[in-house]
Amino acid sequence: MNNISEQINNIINNLSEKLGVAAEKLYPVLIRQAYVDGVISLLGILGGLFLCIVPFLVLKIVIKKDKNGNYLAEDWDNEWGILWIGNAAPIVAGLVFVCANTATTITAFANPDWYILQMILDKIK
């Protein structure tokens, strides 16, 4: 464990020397960057949720029912497949966005120190 902490200190010192700032001033910058990364990931989650909701709204607008509850577009054989596939793709993409950004968002906001540590450890590898 001591070896890792020495490597982290060396990386912070090297980074601060390259930037021309004291290592003590580098930490607040890294904390702010953790929050910026958290906001960007949160926007990714919101975008993913948007991609999941929009297809349902499109289907609600496109698929109409008459007064008897029958669909008005029953004669759309080929178009139904295209409509469902076209709406399934954004939902899948939205779910991928949400899954890919959830851990980063939670870590960056809930524990920015751990997030900084992860960033530094990724640089060591």
N, C-alpha and C positions, 0 to 999 in steps of 0.2 A: 504494500500500500504506500509505503514511503517513496518508492520509486515513481509511482504514478503522480504523487503530489509534487515531487521534484520536477517531473516532466511538465506538469501543468504550470508550475511557477516559471520554468524556463521558457515555455511558450508565451506566457503573459509578458515576461520580461523582454523576450525577443520582439514580440509584437509591439510593445510600448516603445522600444528603441527604434524600430523601423518607422513608427508613426511620429516619433519625436515627442512623446508625452510620458509623464511619469506613470508607473504601473498603478498607482492609487487613483489616477484620473481615468484609467482605462476601464476599471470595473463599472462605474456608472454608465459609461457608453455601452458596455456589453449588456447591462440591464435594460437600457432603453432599446437596444437592438432586439432583445428577447421579447419585449412588448410589441415592437414593430412586427416581428415574425408572427406573434400571436394574433395581431390584428389581420395580417395578410391571410393567415390560416382560417381565421373566423370568416373573412370574406369568401374564402373558398368553400366553407361549409354553407354559408348563406346562398352562394351561387349554386351549389349542389342541391340544396332544398328547392330553390327556384326551378331548377331543371326537373325536379321530381314533381312539382305542382303544376307547371304549365301544361304538360300533356293532358292532364285530367280536365283542365279548363278548356283546352282545345276540343277534346272529345265531347264535353258538355255542350259546346257551341255547335259543333258539326253534327252530332247525332241528335236529331229532333224526333219527338214523338207526336203523333196526332192526338185527337181528343179521346180515342179509344185505347191509347197506350201502345199502339203499334209504331214501330220505327218507320220513318218516312223514306229511309234509304235502303230498304230491303233488297232492291235490285242491284246494289253495288257488290258484285262478287269479287272482282279484282281489287277494287278500291279499298275494301275493308282490310284486306291483308296489308296493303301499303300503309293505310292509316294506323293500324295497330303496331306494325314494325316501326314506322316513323315516330310513334309515341313511346315505344319501349326503349329505343336507343337513348333518348335524353334521360329517361328514368335511370337506366343502368349507369350512364355517365355521371348523373347526379349522385347516385349512391357511392360510386367510386370516389368522387370529390369529397363527400362527407367522411367516408372511412379513412381516406388518405390524410385529411387535415385535422381530425379529431384529437389525436394524441399530441400533435404539436401545439394546438390551441390550448388544451388543458395544461400541458407542461409549462408553456411560456407564461400563462397568466397565474396559475396556481403556485408554481415554484420556479421562478426565473433563475434562481441560483443553480438548480439542477439542470435547467435548460442550457445555461452557460457551460456547465461542466460537461454536458453531452456534446456541445459544439466543440469544446477544446479537445475532448477525447476523440472525436471524429477526426480532428486535425492530426492527432498523434498516430492514428492507424495509417 
